[in-house]
Amino acid sequence: MGDRKYIHLVFLVLVLVTSWISIKSIDLVWSMFARPDKLWPELMGIGIGIIVVGFYWLKQETFDWVGAIIHELKRVTWPTKTETSSATMVVVITVIIAAILMGMFDWFWALVTDYILLT
């Protein structure tokens, strides 16, 4: 089975996302005119999700493209927990230093503009 299970999983997630977006869009547009029964937007949204994603699922080039993405993601060297936590600490410290420098610049600029405007 190999990568095919992941390809089918991607298409299943796409059906769910497309259906959810369709349901919300149909409900929004329909509610501008009248309050619909909750069943109709859901049925129409699920139908749209199945039709749209099913269309792309049946196209071999789309299927191959998703397979190529999954194949490339398997080749990625993911960082370890230690590397991730170290990189996160570097980002947090850099943001704190940048915030302090910007705060000092803002304070200095406020002093300069107050001096210019008050004299």
N, CA, C and O atoms as a Tinker XYZ file with bonds, in Angstrom:
   476  protein
     1  N      0.836000   -1.189000    0.000000    73     2
     2  CA     0.000000    0.000000    0.000000    64     1     3
     3  C      0.877000    1.247000    0.000000    63     2     4     5
     4  O      0.658000    2.151000   -0.807000    81     3
     5  N      1.867000    1.312000    0.893000    73     3     6
     6  CA     2.854000    2.378000    0.860000    64     5     7
     7  C      2.268000    3.774000    0.993000    63     6     8     9
     8  O      1.545000    4.081000    1.941000    81     7
     9  N      2.604000    4.619000    0.007000    73     7    10
    10  CA     2.190000    6.024000    0.043000    64     9    11
    11  C      0.723000    6.216000   -0.292000    63    10    12    13
    12  O      0.167000    7.281000   -0.025000    81    11
    13  N      0.090000    5.221000   -0.863000    73    11    14
    14  CA    -1.300000    5.378000   -1.296000    64    13    15
    15  C     -2.236000    5.684000   -0.138000    63    14    16    17
    16  O     -3.204000    6.425000   -0.306000    81    15
    17  N     -1.961000    5.119000    1.042000    73    15    18
    18  CA    -2.840000    5.407000    2.185000    64    17    19
    19  C     -2.741000    6.873000    2.588000    63    18    20    21
    20  O     -3.734000    7.473000    2.998000    81    19
    21  N     -1.546000    7.455000    2.473000    73    19    22
    22  CA    -1.390000    8.865000    2.795000    64    21    23
    23  C     -2.050000    9.744000    1.732000    63    22    24    25
    24  O     -2.615000   10.793000    2.043000    81    23
    25  N     -1.972000    9.304000    0.479000    73    23    26
    26  CA    -2.625000   10.058000   -0.595000    64    25    27
    27  C     -4.130000   10.075000   -0.371000    63    26    28    29
    28  O     -4.770000   11.118000   -0.511000    81    27
    29  N     -4.695000    8.928000   -0.024000    73    27    30
    30  CA    -6.135000    8.869000    0.242000    64    29    31
    31  C     -6.496000    9.691000    1.480000    63    30    32    33
    32  O     -7.560000   10.308000    1.529000    81    31
    33  N     -5.620000    9.699000    2.469000    73    31    34
    34  CA    -5.854000   10.510000    3.667000    64    33    35
    35  C     -5.874000   11.997000    3.321000    63    34    36    37
    36  O     -6.700000   12.748000    3.840000    81    35
    37  N     -4.956000   12.426000    2.437000    73    35    38
    38  CA    -4.934000   13.828000    2.002000    64    37    39
    39  C     -6.251000   14.181000    1.319000    63    38    40    41
    40  O     -6.830000   15.232000    1.595000    81    39
    41  N     -6.725000   13.316000    0.434000    73    39    42
    42  CA    -7.979000   13.598000   -0.256000    64    41    43
    43  C     -9.167000   13.582000    0.706000    63    42    44    45
    44  O    -10.110000   14.353000    0.524000    81    43
    45  N     -9.142000   12.726000    1.718000    73    43    46
    46  CA   -10.213000   12.714000    2.716000    64    45    47
    47  C    -10.234000   14.033000    3.487000    63    46    48    49
    48  O    -11.299000   14.605000    3.717000    81    47
    49  N     -9.061000   14.512000    3.884000    73    47    50
    50  CA    -8.989000   15.793000    4.594000    64    49    51
    51  C     -9.472000   16.921000    3.682000    63    50    52    53
    52  O    -10.160000   17.834000    4.139000    81    51
    53  N     -9.117000   16.864000    2.398000    73    51    54
    54  CA    -9.589000   17.878000    1.454000    64    53    55
    55  C    -11.107000   17.852000    1.310000    63    54    56    57
    56  O    -11.734000   18.903000    1.184000    81    55
    57  N    -11.702000   16.663000    1.326000    73    55    58
    58  CA   -13.167000   16.569000    1.277000    64    57    59
    59  C    -13.770000   17.243000    2.502000    63    58    60    61
    60  O    -14.742000   17.990000    2.386000    81    59
    61  N    -13.200000   16.983000    3.675000    73    59    62
    62  CA   -13.736000   17.573000    4.901000    64    61    63
    63  C    -13.592000   19.090000    4.897000    63    62    64    65
    64  O    -14.527000   19.800000    5.269000    81    63
    65  N    -12.431000   19.596000    4.480000    73    63    66
    66  CA   -12.206000   21.041000    4.464000    64    65    67
    67  C    -13.098000   21.712000    3.427000    63    66    68    69
    68  O    -13.716000   22.740000    3.706000    81    67
    69  N    -13.164000   21.132000    2.233000    73    67    70
    70  CA   -14.002000   21.702000    1.175000    64    69    71
    71  C    -15.477000   21.679000    1.575000    63    70    72    73
    72  O    -16.208000   22.635000    1.319000    81    71
    73  N    -15.903000   20.602000    2.193000    73    71    74
    74  CA   -17.296000   20.518000    2.649000    64    73    75
    75  C    -17.576000   21.571000    3.717000    63    74    76    77
    76  O    -18.617000   22.227000    3.682000    81    75
    77  N    -16.659000   21.736000    4.663000    73    75    78
    78  CA   -16.860000   22.712000    5.728000    64    77    79
    79  C    -16.943000   24.124000    5.163000    63    78    80    81
    80  O    -17.819000   24.898000    5.549000    81    79
    81  N    -16.031000   24.464000    4.246000    73    79    82
    82  CA   -16.060000   25.797000    3.632000    64    81    83
    83  C    -17.344000   25.988000    2.836000    63    82    84    85
    84  O    -17.947000   27.060000    2.880000    81    83
    85  N    -17.767000   24.956000    2.110000    73    83    86
    86  CA   -19.000000   25.051000    1.324000    64    85    87
    87  C    -20.215000   25.228000    2.229000    63    86    88    89
    88  O    -21.096000   26.039000    1.942000    81    87
    89  N    -20.260000   24.477000    3.310000    73    87    90
    90  CA   -21.393000   24.580000    4.244000    64    89    91
    91  C    -21.472000   26.001000    4.813000    63    90    92    93
    92  O    -22.545000   26.603000    4.839000    81    91
    93  N    -20.340000   26.531000    5.264000    73    91    94
    94  CA   -20.338000   27.878000    5.836000    64    93    95
    95  C    -20.710000   28.928000    4.792000    63    94    96    97
    96  O    -21.445000   29.868000    5.096000    81    95
    97  N    -20.210000   28.777000    3.566000    73    95    98
    98  CA   -20.521000   29.740000    2.507000    64    97    99
    99  C    -21.993000   29.698000    2.134000    63    98   100   101
   100  O    -22.635000   30.741000    2.013000    81    99
   101  N    -22.531000   28.497000    1.950000    73    99   102
   102  CA   -23.943000   28.356000    1.589000    64   101   103
   103  C    -24.826000   28.890000    2.704000    63   102   104   105
   104  O    -25.808000   29.584000    2.441000    81   103
   105  N    -24.484000   28.571000    3.951000    73   103   106
   106  CA   -25.273000   29.047000    5.083000    64   105   107
   107  C    -25.231000   30.577000    5.171000    63   106   108   109
   108  O    -26.247000   31.206000    5.467000    81   107
   109  N    -24.066000   31.177000    4.917000    73   107   110
   110  CA   -23.943000   32.626000    4.961000    64   109   111
   111  C    -24.789000   33.288000    3.883000    63   110   112   113
   112  O    -25.536000   34.227000    4.161000    81   111
   113  N    -24.673000   32.802000    2.658000    73   111   114
   114  CA   -25.429000   33.408000    1.556000    64   113   115
   115  C    -26.922000   33.173000    1.729000    63   114   116   117
   116  O    -27.725000   34.084000    1.526000    81   115
   117  N    -27.293000   31.959000    2.104000    73   115   118
   118  CA   -28.693000   31.622000    2.240000    64   117   119
   119  C    -29.333000   32.401000    3.391000    63   118   120   121
   120  O    -30.502000   32.777000    3.307000    81   119
   121  N    -28.581000   32.645000    4.460000    73   119   122
   122  CA   -29.149000   33.349000    5.612000    64   121   123
   123  C    -29.401000   34.828000    5.329000    63   122   124   125
   124  O    -30.112000   35.489000    6.086000    81   123
   125  N    -28.825000   35.354000    4.246000    73   123   126
   126  CA   -29.106000   36.738000    3.877000    64   125   127
   127  C    -30.527000   36.894000    3.367000    63   126   128   129
   128  O    -31.100000   37.981000    3.446000    81   127
   129  N    -31.095000   35.827000    2.849000    73   127   130
   130  CA   -32.439000   35.883000    2.281000    64   129   131
   131  C    -33.476000   35.298000    3.217000    63   130   132   133
   132  O    -34.542000   35.885000    3.402000    81   131
   133  N    -33.190000   34.168000    3.802000    73   131   134
   134  CA   -34.107000   33.530000    4.743000    64   133   135
   135  C    -33.304000   32.531000    5.558000    63   134   136   137
   136  O    -32.241000   32.077000    5.134000    81   135
   137  N    -33.812000   32.199000    6.706000    73   135   138
   138  CA   -33.116000   31.231000    7.549000    64   137   139
   139  C    -33.447000   29.832000    7.050000    63   138   140   141
   140  O    -34.595000   29.401000    7.158000    81   139
   141  N    -32.455000   29.104000    6.498000    73   139   142
   142  CA   -32.737000   27.773000    5.970000    64   141   143
   143  C    -32.770000   26.729000    7.076000    63   142   144   145
   144  O    -32.296000   26.958000    8.189000    81   143
   145  N    -33.333000   25.597000    6.748000    73   143   146
   146  CA   -33.189000   24.462000    7.644000    64   145   147
   147  C    -31.711000   24.102000    7.676000    63   146   148   149
   148  O    -31.016000   24.273000    6.674000    81   147
   149  N    -31.230000   23.619000    8.783000    73   147   150
   150  CA   -29.801000   23.329000    8.910000    64   149   151
   151  C    -29.381000   22.171000    8.008000    63   150   152   153
   152  O    -28.207000   22.053000    7.659000    81   151
   153  N    -30.323000   21.326000    7.632000    73   151   154
   154  CA   -29.982000   20.142000    6.851000    64   153   155
   155  C    -29.556000   20.476000    5.427000    63   154   156   157
   156  O    -28.621000   19.861000    4.915000    81   155
   157  N    -30.206000   21.424000    4.777000    73   155   158
   158  CA   -29.927000   21.690000    3.363000    64   157   159
   159  C    -28.538000   22.248000    3.103000    63   158   160   161
   160  O    -27.853000   21.741000    2.214000    81   159
   161  N    -28.086000   23.256000    3.823000    73   159   162
   162  CA   -26.709000   23.712000    3.576000    64   161   163
   163  C    -25.663000   22.626000    3.837000    63   162   164   165
   164  O    -24.654000   22.542000    3.137000    81   163
   165  N    -25.916000   21.798000    4.851000    73   163   166
   166  CA   -24.969000   20.726000    5.148000    64   165   167
   167  C    -24.937000   19.685000    4.041000    63   166   168   169
   168  O    -23.863000   19.252000    3.623000    81   167
   169  N    -26.104000   19.283000    3.568000    73   167   170
   170  CA   -26.151000   18.298000    2.483000    64   169   171
   171  C    -25.519000   18.856000    1.210000    63   170   172   173
   172  O    -24.768000   18.158000    0.528000    81   171
   173  N    -25.826000   20.120000    0.890000    73   171   174
   174  CA   -25.261000   20.721000   -0.309000    64   173   175
   175  C    -23.744000   20.893000   -0.168000    63   174   176   177
   176  O    -23.007000   20.657000   -1.125000    81   175
   177  N    -23.277000   21.298000    1.002000    73   175   178
   178  CA   -21.840000   21.473000    1.225000    64   177   179
   179  C    -21.078000   20.170000    1.140000    63   178   180   181
   180  O    -20.006000   20.111000    0.539000    81   179
   181  N    -21.626000   19.123000    1.740000    73   179   182
   182  CA   -20.986000   17.809000    1.663000    64   181   183
   183  C    -20.971000   17.314000    0.218000    63   182   184   185
   184  O    -19.980000   16.748000   -0.243000    81   183
   185  N    -22.071000   17.533000   -0.486000    73   183   186
   186  CA   -22.118000   17.140000   -1.896000    64   185   187
   187  C    -21.084000   17.879000   -2.733000    63   186   188   189
   188  O    -20.405000   17.275000   -3.563000    81   187
   189  N    -20.965000   19.179000   -2.518000    73   187   190
   190  CA   -19.969000   19.968000   -3.256000    64   189   191
   191  C    -18.562000   19.477000   -2.929000    63   190   192   193
   192  O    -17.729000   19.337000   -3.824000    81   191
   193  N    -18.295000   19.216000   -1.654000    73   191   194
   194  CA   -16.969000   18.723000   -1.257000    64   193   195
   195  C    -16.638000   17.402000   -1.911000    63   194   196   197
   196  O    -15.525000   17.216000   -2.403000    81   195
   197  N    -17.584000   16.483000   -1.926000    73   195   198
   198  CA   -17.348000   15.174000   -2.536000    64   197   199
   199  C    -17.155000   15.303000   -4.037000    63   198   200   201
   200  O    -16.266000   14.664000   -4.599000    81   199
   201  N    -17.965000   16.113000   -4.693000    73   199   202
   202  CA   -17.863000   16.262000   -6.152000    64   201   203
   203  C    -16.542000   16.919000   -6.552000    63   202   204   205
   204  O    -15.848000   16.435000   -7.447000    81   203
   205  N    -16.201000   18.022000   -5.887000    73   203   206
   206  CA   -14.977000   18.754000   -6.262000    64   205   207
   207  C    -13.735000   17.906000   -6.011000    63   206   208   209
   208  O    -12.899000   17.753000   -6.902000    81   207
   209  N    -13.608000   17.356000   -4.809000    73   207   210
   210  CA   -12.417000   16.567000   -4.500000    64   209   211
   211  C    -12.430000   15.248000   -5.264000    63   210   212   213
   212  O    -11.377000   14.756000   -5.670000    81   211
   213  N    -13.599000   14.681000   -5.458000    73   211   214
   214  CA   -13.692000   13.452000   -6.257000    64   213   215
   215  C    -13.226000   13.661000   -7.677000    63   214   216   217
   216  O    -12.591000   12.784000   -8.262000    81   215
   217  N    -13.537000   14.818000   -8.240000    73   215   218
   218  CA   -13.083000   15.145000   -9.593000    64   217   219
   219  C    -11.555000   15.131000   -9.661000    63   218   220   221
   220  O    -10.976000   14.562000  -10.587000    81   219
   221  N    -10.914000   15.752000   -8.689000    73   219   222
   222  CA    -9.452000   15.789000   -8.685000    64   221   223
   223  C     -8.844000   14.448000   -8.282000    63   222   224   225
   224  O     -7.742000   14.112000   -8.716000    81   223
   225  N     -9.545000   13.688000   -7.466000    73   223   226
   226  CA    -9.064000   12.370000   -7.061000    64   225   227
   227  C     -8.997000   11.422000   -8.252000    63   226   228   229
   228  O     -8.114000   10.568000   -8.321000    81   227
   229  N     -9.921000   11.571000   -9.178000    73   227   230
   230  CA    -9.949000   10.705000  -10.354000    64   229   231
   231  C     -8.910000   11.099000  -11.408000    63   230   232   233
   232  O     -8.586000   10.294000  -12.281000    81   231
   233  N     -8.388000   12.323000  -11.339000    73   231   234
   234  CA    -7.370000   12.751000  -12.299000    64   233   235
   235  C     -6.019000   12.166000  -11.883000    63   234   236   237
   236  O     -5.570000   12.375000  -10.756000    81   235
   237  N     -5.385000   11.447000  -12.780000    73   235   238
   238  CA    -4.123000   10.775000  -12.459000    64   237   239
   239  C     -3.004000   11.764000  -12.149000    63   238   240   241
   240  O     -2.171000   11.505000  -11.281000    81   239
   241  N     -2.980000   12.900000  -12.855000    73   239   242
   242  CA    -1.899000   13.858000  -12.617000    64   241   243
   243  C     -1.981000   14.478000  -11.231000    63   242   244   245
   244  O     -0.947000   14.734000  -10.614000    81   243
   245  N     -3.189000   14.724000  -10.726000    73   243   246
   246  CA    -3.352000   15.247000   -9.370000    64   245   247
   247  C     -2.943000   14.203000   -8.344000    63   246   248   249
   248  O     -2.282000   14.513000   -7.353000    81   247
   249  N     -3.344000   12.964000   -8.592000    73   247   250
   250  CA    -2.996000   11.856000   -7.712000    64   249   251
   251  C     -1.470000   11.705000   -7.643000    63   250   252   253
   252  O     -0.910000   11.528000   -6.561000    81   251
   253  N     -0.810000   11.774000   -8.790000    73   251   254
   254  CA     0.650000   11.672000   -8.834000    64   253   255
   255  C      1.318000   12.866000   -8.147000    63   254   256   257
   256  O      2.337000   12.709000   -7.474000    81   255
   257  N      0.742000   14.054000   -8.318000    73   255   258
   258  CA     1.296000   15.257000   -7.701000    64   257   259
   259  C      1.261000   15.156000   -6.177000    63   258   260   261
   260  O      2.242000   15.484000   -5.510000    81   259
   261  N      0.129000   14.703000   -5.625000    73   259   262
   262  CA     0.025000   14.530000   -4.170000    64   261   263
   263  C      1.002000   13.447000   -3.713000    63   262   264   265
   264  O      1.620000   13.570000   -2.655000    81   263
   265  N      1.139000   12.393000   -4.508000    73   263   266
   266  CA     2.102000   11.338000   -4.183000    64   265   267
   267  C      3.531000   11.855000   -4.160000    63   266   268   269
   268  O      4.323000   11.453000   -3.307000    81   267
   269  N      3.870000   12.747000   -5.094000    73   267   270
   270  CA     5.212000   13.324000   -5.127000    64   269   271
   271  C      5.462000   14.194000   -3.903000    63   270   272   273
   272  O      6.565000   14.200000   -3.357000    81   271
   273  N      4.446000   14.926000   -3.473000    73   271   274
   274  CA     4.585000   15.754000   -2.266000    64   273   275
   275  C      4.838000   14.879000   -1.047000    63   274   276   277
   276  O      5.705000   15.182000   -0.227000    81   275
   277  N      4.084000   13.797000   -0.930000    73   275   278
   278  CA     4.253000   12.893000    0.211000    64   277   279
   279  C      5.634000   12.240000    0.161000    63   278   280   281
   280  O      6.284000   12.083000    1.195000    81   279
   281  N      6.081000   11.861000   -1.027000    73   279   282
   282  CA     7.411000   11.272000   -1.178000    64   281   283
   283  C      8.502000   12.261000   -0.747000    63   282   284   285
   284  O      9.463000   11.872000   -0.082000    81   283
   285  N      8.358000   13.526000   -1.122000    73   283   286
   286  CA     9.342000   14.534000   -0.728000    64   285   287
   287  C      9.305000   14.791000    0.769000    63   286   288   289
   288  O     10.350000   15.007000    1.384000    81   287
   289  N      8.104000   14.770000    1.371000    73   287   290
   290  CA     8.008000   14.991000    2.815000    64   289   291
   291  C      8.660000   13.859000    3.605000    63   290   292   293
   292  O      9.134000   14.075000    4.720000    81   291
   293  N      8.686000   12.656000    3.036000    73   291   294
   294  CA     9.364000   11.552000    3.710000    64   293   295
   295  C     10.878000   11.721000    3.682000    63   294   296   297
   296  O     11.573000   11.177000    4.540000    81   295
   297  N     11.395000   12.461000    2.716000    73   295   298
   298  CA    12.835000   12.672000    2.587000    64   297   299
   299  C     13.334000   13.834000    3.443000    63   298   300   301
   300  O     14.544000   14.028000    3.567000    81   299
   301  N     12.431000   14.603000    4.031000    73   299   302
   302  CA    12.815000   15.759000    4.837000    64   301   303
   303  C     13.462000   15.283000    6.134000    63   302   304   305
   304  O     12.993000   14.332000    6.760000    81   303
   305  N     14.534000   15.948000    6.526000    73   303   306
   306  CA    15.156000   15.676000    7.815000    64   305   307
   307  C     14.527000   16.622000    8.835000    63   306   308   309
   308  O     14.807000   17.821000    8.838000    81   307
   309  N     13.693000   16.083000    9.683000    73   307   310
   310  CA    12.987000   16.892000   10.658000    64   309   311
   311  C     13.886000   17.147000   11.856000    63   310   312   313
   312  O     14.668000   16.274000   12.233000    81   311
   313  N     13.789000   18.339000   12.471000    73   311   314
   314  CA    14.650000   18.640000   13.618000    64   313   315
   315  C     14.241000   17.821000   14.845000    63   314   316   317
   316  O     13.086000   17.425000   15.002000    81   315
   317  N     15.231000   17.585000   15.704000    73   315   318
   318  CA    14.945000   16.865000   16.938000    64   317   319
   319  C     14.294000   17.818000   17.938000    63   318   320   321
   320  O     14.194000   19.022000   17.704000    81   319
   321  N     13.858000   17.248000   19.052000    73   319   322
   322  CA    13.219000   18.067000   20.084000    64   321   323
   323  C     14.209000   19.083000   20.666000    63   322   324   325
   324  O     13.839000   20.220000   20.957000    81   323
   325  N     15.451000   18.670000   20.831000    73   323   326
   326  CA    16.479000   19.564000   21.360000    64   325   327
   327  C     16.745000   20.713000   20.399000    63   326   328   329
   328  O     16.844000   21.867000   20.818000    81   327
   329  N     16.862000   20.401000   19.103000    73   327   330
   330  CA    17.097000   21.450000   18.107000    64   329   331
   331  C     15.928000   22.428000   18.054000    63   330   332   333
   332  O     16.130000   23.637000   17.940000    81   331
   333  N     14.713000   21.907000   18.137000    73   331   334
   334  CA    13.533000   22.763000   18.098000    64   333   335
   335  C     13.470000   23.676000   19.314000    63   334   336   337
   336  O     13.183000   24.866000   19.183000    81   335
   337  N     13.736000   23.128000   20.495000    73   335   338
   338  CA    13.682000   23.966000   21.702000    64   337   339
   339  C     14.805000   24.998000   21.692000    63   338   340   341
   340  O     14.606000   26.125000   22.146000    81   339
   341  N     15.981000   24.633000   21.185000    73   339   342
   342  CA    17.087000   25.599000   21.100000    64   341   343
   343  C     16.741000   26.727000   20.137000    63   342   344   345
   344  O     16.964000   27.898000   20.445000    81   343
   345  N     16.199000   26.382000   18.978000    73   343   346
   346  CA    15.819000   27.406000   18.005000    64   345   347
   347  C     14.719000   28.300000   18.557000    63   346   348   349
   348  O     14.711000   29.504000   18.303000    81   347
   349  N     13.791000   27.719000   19.310000    73   347   350
   350  CA    12.717000   28.507000   19.915000    64   349   351
   351  C     13.278000   29.502000   20.925000    63   350   352   353
   352  O     12.834000   30.649000   20.977000    81   351
   353  N     14.240000   29.074000   21.721000    73   351   354
   354  CA    14.850000   29.980000   22.701000    64   353   355
   355  C     15.594000   31.114000   22.002000    63   354   356   357
   356  O     15.553000   32.256000   22.460000    81   355
   357  N     16.274000   30.811000   20.898000    73   355   358
   358  CA    16.964000   31.864000   20.149000    64   357   359
   359  C     15.960000   32.890000   19.651000    63   358   360   361
   360  O     16.211000   34.092000   19.736000    81   359
   361  N     14.826000   32.431000   19.134000    73   359   362
   362  CA    13.805000   33.351000   18.629000    64   361   363
   363  C     13.231000   34.191000   19.764000    63   362   364   365
   364  O     13.071000   35.402000   19.608000    81   363
   365  N     12.921000   33.581000   20.889000    73   363   366
   366  CA    12.342000   34.312000   22.021000    64   365   367
   367  C     13.323000   35.374000   22.532000    63   366   368   369
   368  O     12.924000   36.511000   22.786000    81   367
   369  N     14.589000   35.013000   22.681000    73   367   370
   370  CA    15.587000   35.974000   23.162000    64   369   371
   371  C     15.775000   37.107000   22.155000    63   370   372   373
   372  O     15.894000   38.270000   22.541000    81   371
   373  N     15.801000   36.770000   20.863000    73   371   374
   374  CA    15.939000   37.801000   19.829000    64   373   375
   375  C     14.760000   38.764000   19.855000    63   374   376   377
   376  O     14.950000   39.971000   19.711000    81   375
   377  N     13.565000   38.257000   20.035000    73   375   378
   378  CA    12.376000   39.117000   20.090000    64   377   379
   379  C     12.422000   40.015000   21.322000    63   378   380   381
   380  O     12.056000   41.188000   21.248000    81   379
   381  N     12.862000   39.480000   22.438000    73   379   382
   382  CA    12.959000   40.297000   23.656000    64   381   383
   383  C     13.978000   41.415000   23.471000    63   382   384   385
   384  O     13.715000   42.562000   23.831000    81   383
   385  N     15.138000   41.085000   22.910000    73   383   386
   386  CA    16.162000   42.106000   22.672000    64   385   387
   387  C     15.652000   43.166000   21.697000    63   386   388   389
   388  O     15.853000   44.360000   21.920000    81   387
   389  N     14.992000   42.737000   20.619000    73   387   390
   390  CA    14.448000   43.694000   19.654000    64   389   391
   391  C     13.393000   44.578000   20.300000    63   390   392   393
   392  O     13.336000   45.775000   20.017000    81   391
   393  N     12.557000   44.011000   21.164000    73   391   394
   394  CA    11.526000   44.802000   21.843000    64   393   395
   395  C     12.158000   45.835000   22.775000    63   394   396   397
   396  O     11.687000   46.969000   22.859000    81   395
   397  N     13.211000   45.445000   23.465000    73   395   398
   398  CA    13.890000   46.391000   24.357000    64   397   399
   399  C     14.516000   47.522000   23.554000    63   398   400   401
   400  O     14.380000   48.690000   23.919000    81   399
   401  N     15.202000   47.187000   22.461000    73   399   402
   402  CA    15.821000   48.221000   21.627000    64   401   403
   403  C     14.778000   49.164000   21.025000    63   402   404   405
   404  O     14.975000   50.379000   21.002000    81   403
   405  N     13.683000   48.607000   20.545000    73   403   406
   406  CA    12.626000   49.454000   19.982000    64   405   407
   407  C     11.982000   50.318000   21.063000    63   406   408   409
   408  O     11.627000   51.469000   20.809000    81   407
   409  N     11.831000   49.769000   22.265000    73   407   410
   410  CA    11.291000   50.555000   23.372000    64   409   411
   411  C     12.205000   51.703000   23.749000    63   410   412   413
   412  O     11.740000   52.809000   24.023000    81   411
   413  N     13.519000   51.442000   23.763000    73   411   414
   414  CA    14.478000   52.507000   24.062000    64   413   415
   415  C     14.468000   53.568000   22.968000    63   414   416   417
   416  O     14.533000   54.760000   23.268000    81   415
   417  N     14.388000   53.157000   21.713000    73   415   418
   418  CA    14.317000   54.112000   20.612000    64   417   419
   419  C     13.043000   54.952000   20.715000    63   418   420   421
   420  O     13.080000   56.162000   20.489000    81   419
   421  N     11.921000   54.323000   21.054000    73   419   422
   422  CA    10.659000   55.045000   21.194000    64   421   423
   423  C     10.738000   56.054000   22.340000    63   422   424   425
   424  O     10.279000   57.189000   22.213000    81   423
   425  N     11.324000   55.627000   23.458000    73   423   426
   426  CA    11.481000   56.536000   24.597000    64   425   427
   427  C     12.363000   57.727000   24.212000    63   426   428   429
   428  O     12.020000   58.872000   24.505000    81   427
   429  N     13.507000   57.460000   23.553000    73   427   430
   430  CA    14.404000   58.525000   23.130000    64   429   431
   431  C     13.717000   59.464000   22.147000    63   430   432   433
   432  O     13.846000   60.683000   22.257000    81   431
   433  N     12.997000   58.907000   21.200000    73   431   434
   434  CA    12.310000   59.736000   20.192000    64   433   435
   435  C     11.219000   60.587000   20.846000    63   434   436   437
   436  O     11.003000   61.731000   20.445000    81   435
   437  N     10.534000   60.039000   21.849000    73   435   438
   438  CA     9.521000   60.814000   22.570000    64   437   439
   439  C     10.169000   61.988000   23.301000    63   438   440   441
   440  O      9.608000   63.084000   23.321000    81   439
   441  N     11.337000   61.778000   23.900000    73   439   442
   442  CA    12.050000   62.869000   24.565000    64   441   443
   443  C     12.449000   63.952000   23.570000    63   442   444   445
   444  O     12.303000   65.141000   23.852000    81   443
   445  N     12.952000   63.544000   22.408000    73   443   446
   446  CA    13.393000   64.513000   21.395000    64   445   447
   447  C     12.206000   65.309000   20.880000    63   446   448   449
   448  O     12.290000   66.533000   20.776000    81   447
   449  N     11.105000   64.649000   20.555000    73   447   450
   450  CA     9.942000   65.370000   20.015000    64   449   451
   451  C      9.301000   66.243000   21.082000    63   450   452   453
   452  O      8.833000   67.337000   20.767000    81   451
   453  N      9.264000   65.796000   22.342000    73   451   454
   454  CA     8.722000   66.655000   23.397000    64   453   455
   455  C      9.595000   67.898000   23.578000    63   454   456   457
   456  O      9.070000   68.994000   23.771000    81   455
   457  N     10.900000   67.745000   23.518000    73   455   458
   458  CA    11.814000   68.870000   23.647000    64   457   459
   459  C     11.622000   69.865000   22.506000    63   458   460   461
   460  O     11.612000   71.079000   22.715000    81   459
   461  N     11.467000   69.321000   21.281000    73   459   462
   462  CA    11.299000   70.202000   20.116000    64   461   463
   463  C      9.961000   70.918000   20.178000    63   462   464   465
   464  O      9.894000   72.117000   19.909000    81   463
   465  N      8.897000   70.210000   20.527000    73   463   466
   466  CA     7.563000   70.801000   20.510000    64   465   467
   467  C      7.323000   71.739000   21.691000    63   466   468   469
   468  O      6.543000   72.684000   21.568000    81   467
   469  N      7.965000   71.505000   22.819000    73   467   470
   470  CA     7.725000   72.339000   23.998000    64   469   471
   471  C      8.626000   73.557000   24.046000    63   470   472   473
   472  O      8.377000   74.461000   24.843000    81   471
   473  N      9.647000   73.617000   23.238000    73   471   474
   474  CA    10.506000   74.809000   23.254000    64   473   475
   475  C     10.213000   75.726000   22.105000    63   474   476
   476  O     10.848000   76.773000   21.974000    81   475
